[in-house]
């Protein structure tokens, strides 16, 4: 049973079709139509949003820790500065997404296809195995210890990117844009075991 506060805010959401600053922690919003809803600053930690439609929703500064978004539509959604640490986003639709300064530490993003803006997003320790980030900008994004095995980063902008101890086994980095900082990280001896079978920016395969 949701708490009285959550129940009250669920009623507010239904009545106003907007819920900035709401407490919806642990709420079950699976399969809900939440297009264009303003959840700015809301607490949705631990909530179930599986298969919900959040197209063009606004989740700026929202608390989404450990929330479940499996199969959720997040196209054109604004998640600027949102906290998605530990969130599950496997099979989510993530086109034209805004994740600037978002926290996605330990998030589950296996197999998803991204497009949008990720400047200063933190994907440390996140699972991005088999994810598709081809051609996407990622300036000053953090990928320390992230699992990028099998990920497609073909043509991605990897400048000013932190890749320390990231797992890039079997990833595709062909034509990826590097700067002195990121190219230096890929050449670091501590990274070599995490590059087995990786297609490097020049098209060669790392052994």
N, C-alpha and C positions, 0 to 999 in steps of 0.2 A: 504493500500500500504506500503511495506517495505521501510525503509529509503534508501537513496543512498548507504550508507556504507553497510547495510545488503544485498542489491541487489548485490553489488560488491562482497561481501564475499560468497554469494550463488553461483555466477558464479565461484569463485575460488574453492569452494567445488566441484562443478560439473567437473571442468577442471582437478583438481589435485587429487581428491579423498582423500583429506586431508585438514584440516582447523585449525591447531593449532593457538590459539590466535584470531580466527575470532569473529566478532560481528554478531551473528545470533539471537539477542534478538527479540522475538516475531515472529520468522519465522515459517512458516507452513511446517513441514517435516513429517507430518503424512503419514504412509504407505511407507516411503522411505526405500530403501536398503542402510543401512549405516554400513554394516559389515566391521570390521577392520579399520574404519576411525579414524584418530587421531584428536580429538577435545581438546587436552590438553590446558588448560588456556582459552578456548573459552567462550564467553558470549552467553548462550542459555536461558537466563532468560525469562520466559513467553512464551517460544516456545511450539509448538504443535508437539509432537513426538509420538502420539498415533499410536499403531500397527506397528511402525517402527521396523526394524531389526538392532539392535546395537550389535550383537554378536561380541565379541572380540574387540569392540571399545575401544578407550583410551580417558577417560574424566577426567584425572588427573587435579585437581585444576580448573575444569570448574565451571562456574556460571550457575546453573540450578534452581535457585529460581523460584518457582511458575510455573515451566514447567509441561507439561502434558505428562505422559508416560502410559496411560491406554492401557493395552493389549500389551505393547511394549516388545520385546525380548531383554533382557539385560544379556544373558548368557555369562559367561567368560569376562564380561565387567569390566574395571578398573576405579573405581570412587574414587580412593584415594584422600582424602582432597577436594573432590568436595562439593559444596554448593547446597544441595537439599532441603533447607528449604521451606516449603509450597508446595513442589512438589506433584503431584498426580501420584501414582504408582499402583493403584488398578488393579488387574488382570494381572500385569506385570509378565514376566518370569524372575526369579532372581536366576538362578543356577550358582554356582561357581563364585559368585560376589565378587569383592574386594571393601570394603567400609571403609577401615582403615582411621580413622580420618575424615570421612565424616560428614557433618552437615545435619541431617535429621529432624531438629526441625519442628514440626507442619506438617510433611509430612503425606500423606494419603497412607497407606499400608494395607488396610483391606483385609484379606483373602489371602494374597500372601504367597508363600512358598519360604523361603530363604535357600541358602547354600553358604558357602564361608567364607570370612574373614571380621570381623567387629571390630577389635581392636580399641578402643577409638572412635568409632562412637557415635554420639550424636543423640539419638532418643527422646529427651525431648519433651513432649506434642504431640508426634506423635500418629496417630491412627493405631495400630497394632491388632485391634480386629480380632479374628479368624485366625490370621497369624500362619504359621507353621515354628517354629525355632527349631524343634526337633533335638537334637544331635549336635547343632551348638556351636562353641566357641564364647564367647562374652566378652573377658577379657577387663576390664576397660571401658565398654560401659555404656552410660548414658541413663537411661530410666525414669528419673524423670517425674512424671505426665503423663506418656504415658498410652494410653488405650490398655491394653493387655487382655481385657475380652474375654474369650473363646479361647485364643491363646494356641497353642501346643508347650510347652517347655520341652517335655519329653526327658530326658537325656541331656539337654543343659548344657553348662558350664556357670554357673552364678557366678563364682568367680570374685571378684573385680568389681562387677556390682552395679551401683547406681539405686535403685528402689524406692526412696523416693516418696511417694504419687502416685505411679503407681496403676492403676486399674487392678487387677488380678482376678476379679470376674469370676469364672467358668473356669479359666485357668488350664492347665495340667502341673504340675511341677514334675511329677513322675520321680524319678531317676535323677533329676537335680543335678548337682554338685554345692555345696555351700562351702563357706569358712566362717570364723567367722564374717566377715563384712556383707555378704549377709544374712546369717541365722539370724543375729541380727536384720536386717531390717525387715525381715518377722515376727519376734516376737514383733516388736515395736507396742505399743498400737495404734498409729496413723494409722497403716496399716490394722488393723483388719477388718474394714468395707469394705476394698477393696479386701478381700480374701474369700468372701462368695461363697461356692461351689467350691473352688479351690482344686484340687488334689495336696496335698503336696508331697515333695520329698520322704517321707516314705510310700506313697500310701494312707494315710488317707485323708478324705475329710473335709476341714475346714467348720465349721458351722457358 
